[in-house]
Amino acid sequence: QGPVCTNLGLKPGQRLTVKGRIAPNAKSFVMNLGKDATLLGLHFNPRFDAHGDVNTIVCNSKKVEEWGAEHRETVFPFQKGGTAEITFGVNQNDVTVHLPGHQFTFPNRLNLSVFDYFDTQGDFTLQSLSWE
């Protein structure tokens, strides 16, 4: 478990940019964005080789203990031992995930008006976090 941020106050029209380093022997890492640890609007999980997925980004939402339907992206711009920069743009109805050379949206299934919570887990070392 990496740093946990609370009271972020991210509203539609704002962006959160995450920069960090991926472990040389990475299996997967996670970034969670939501209201708190129990209400996750976006569970962002790049998997190098984990849970039966290889080089796949799996996204989901979580309401208390209930996970939603998994969404898979097959564009995988991450490299073991490399650096990563990911920007999450908060919109009214979804979150736009900006990756190097690719972007996609994930619906705001929990209808969160503010994203206050962010954490990282797994084979990723957070270097900087900025929002605008």
ChimeraX attribute file (.defattr): number of C-alpha atoms within 10 A of each C-alpha:
attribute: neighborCount
match mode: 1-to-1
recipient: residues
	/A:1	12
	/A:2	14
	/A:3	10
	/A:4	13
	/A:5	14
	/A:6	15
	/A:7	12
	/A:8	16
	/A:9	14
	/A:10	22
	/A:11	17
	/A:12	17
	/A:13	10
	/A:14	13
	/A:15	20
	/A:16	18
	/A:17	16
	/A:18	18
	/A:19	17
	/A:20	16
	/A:21	17
	/A:22	22
	/A:23	18
	/A:24	12
	/A:25	11
	/A:26	17
	/A:27	20
	/A:28	24
	/A:29	21
	/A:30	20
	/A:31	19
	/A:32	24
	/A:33	26
	/A:34	27
	/A:35	22
	/A:36	19
	/A:37	17
	/A:38	13
	/A:39	21
	/A:40	25
	/A:41	28
	/A:42	25
	/A:43	22
	/A:44	21
	/A:45	21
	/A:46	25
	/A:47	22
	/A:48	21
	/A:49	13
	/A:50	15
	/A:51	9
	/A:52	8
	/A:53	15
	/A:54	15
	/A:55	19
	/A:56	21
	/A:57	23
	/A:58	17
	/A:59	21
	/A:60	20
	/A:61	25
	/A:62	20
	/A:63	15
	/A:64	11
	/A:65	8
	/A:66	10
	/A:67	13
	/A:68	12
	/A:69	10
	/A:70	11
	/A:71	12
	/A:72	14
	/A:73	13
	/A:74	11
	/A:75	14
	/A:76	17
	/A:77	14
	/A:78	19
	/A:79	16
	/A:80	17
	/A:81	14
	/A:82	12
	/A:83	16
	/A:84	20
	/A:85	16
	/A:86	17
	/A:87	20
	/A:88	20
	/A:89	21
	/A:90	23
	/A:91	18
	/A:92	14
	/A:93	16
	/A:94	20
	/A:95	21
	/A:96	17
	/A:97	20
	/A:98	17
	/A:99	17
	/A:100	12
	/A:101	8
	/A:102	10
	/A:103	14
	/A:104	12
	/A:105	15
	/A:106	19
	/A:107	16
	/A:108	19
	/A:109	16
	/A:110	17
	/A:111	11
	/A:112	18
	/A:113	17
	/A:114	17
	/A:115	22
	/A:116	18
	/A:117	22
	/A:118	22
	/A:119	19
	/A:120	22
	/A:121	17
	/A:122	16
	/A:123	21
	/A:124	26
	/A:125	19
	/A:126	18
	/A:127	12
	/A:128	10
	/A:129	14
	/A:130	10
	/A:131	14
	/A:132	10
